[in-house]
Amino acid sequence: MPPKQPTTRIPILDLYTQYSTIKAEIDEAMERVVRASAFAGGPFVDTFQEEFAAYCGIGHGVGVSSGTTAIELVLKALGIGAGDEVITVPNTFIATAESIAHTGATPVFADVLENTLNLDPEKLEAAITPRTKAIIPVHLYGHIAEMDSICDIAGKHGIPVVEDAAQAHGSKYHDRRAGAFGVAATFSFYPGKILGAFGDAGIVLTNDGDLAWRMRSMANHGRTDHHDHELLGYNFRMGGLQAAVLSAKLRHLDGWLKKRKEQSRLYARLLSDSSIRTPVELEGCDHVHTYYVIRSERRDQLKQTLNEADIESGIHYPIPVHLQPAFSDLGYSPGDFPVAERAAGEILSLPIYAELADEHIERVARVLTSAV
Ligand SMILES: *Cc1c(COP(=O)(O)O)cnc(C)c1O
């Protein structure tokens, strides 16, 4: 394959360059799957789900087709459905709320903290009703939510916590990795996530062996044996090619996280004298910066200035979920979640990935500081 043409444009993500740095390992991994014709589920999925669960320090991993189906699967395996409520945050990717709604349960939102933009434990407690059957904190951008308080509140009410860790591969809180706090945790391996497949993939992690068994069966048509279907299931299987690519990439994850940490510190230092707010990392937390998200009241202007300087940026996410037309039947209105709504107008995601050169970060910071 010819190398990609050099460009002065700084993309928000550069998956081809990542691939070129580990091409031999990835190509070899994919060839082994093709040779074994192990495409849907199978030994490569078994291996990867064990490796990733072990990396996170959790007992069981159930590989699935995406981060979205991972959430739906765990909620269904917990017996959640019509008449139930599940609490989450409004400033997440729509998949969190969508998966709740697809079980038949009602998504209930609670506002977030001003510093990390993660679930506010006080707002969570106020949102609990007798119908609340699960709580899904989202580790937004790669910073773990306030898991001590959230798990205390959930425990007091006997409600299971499911972590949406789609943006938090390897992220730590008091030396435990994301995924170790709730009854289960879901991850996405969408190509743009820190650990990304060559297509869609996801996983659920849990230390509960019975829950893992139910999810493994339900993700594969409720099979208990080749022709026996005890549970009503789905086709939520992970593909063998995705699993093999992910196993190869997992060996590089810690190196990539280290690089991201250095890059986030460089951004923070270069932007420290400006009016731009850089991401907060709370005591005892290890932020992995799936997205490097700054805040400014002049966000739209900054985005345009970056674009004119050939620098891509993103917004995760400009419209909070409770104001999306798809959820208009829930009856929320602007003003219901002021912290999340204000943030939606101020957040801007800058390029960050292990292959991004320091000079590029300096260029991004220069454009931003001269614009404000
Ligand atoms: C990406 C993402 C998902 C969905 O994952 P997919 O693999 O794209 O289905 C869910 N929740 C959050 C917070 C995400 O960032």
The ligand as a MOL file (V3000), in Angstrom:
LIG
                    3D

  0  0  0     0  0            999 V3000
M  V30 BEGIN CTAB
M  V30 COUNTS 15 15 0 0 0
M  V30 BEGIN ATOM
M  V30 1 C -19.4030 5.2010 21.6340 0
M  V30 2 C -20.3200 5.2090 22.8020 0
M  V30 3 C -21.3590 4.2860 22.9430 0
M  V30 4 C -21.7820 3.3500 21.8510 0
M  V30 5 O -20.8080 2.5050 21.3860 0
M  V30 6 P -20.9170 1.9050 19.8830 0
M  V30 7 O -19.8340 0.8710 19.8770 0
M  V30 8 O -20.6760 3.0070 18.9350 0
M  V30 9 O -22.2640 1.2970 19.7470 0
M  V30 10 C -22.0960 4.2990 24.1150 0
M  V30 11 N -21.8370 5.1790 25.0910 0
M  V30 12 C -20.8650 6.0970 24.9840 0
M  V30 13 C -20.6190 7.0340 26.1180 0
M  V30 14 C -20.0770 6.1590 23.8330 0
M  V30 15 O -19.1050 7.0830 23.7330 0
M  V30 END ATOM
M  V30 BEGIN BOND
M  V30 1 1 1 2
M  V30 2 1 2 3
M  V30 3 2 2 14
M  V30 4 1 3 4
M  V30 5 2 3 10
M  V30 6 1 4 5
M  V30 7 1 5 6
M  V30 8 2 6 7
M  V30 9 1 6 8
M  V30 10 1 6 9
M  V30 11 1 10 11
M  V30 12 2 11 12
M  V30 13 1 12 13
M  V30 14 1 12 14
M  V30 15 1 14 15
M  V30 END BOND
M  V30 END CTAB
M  END
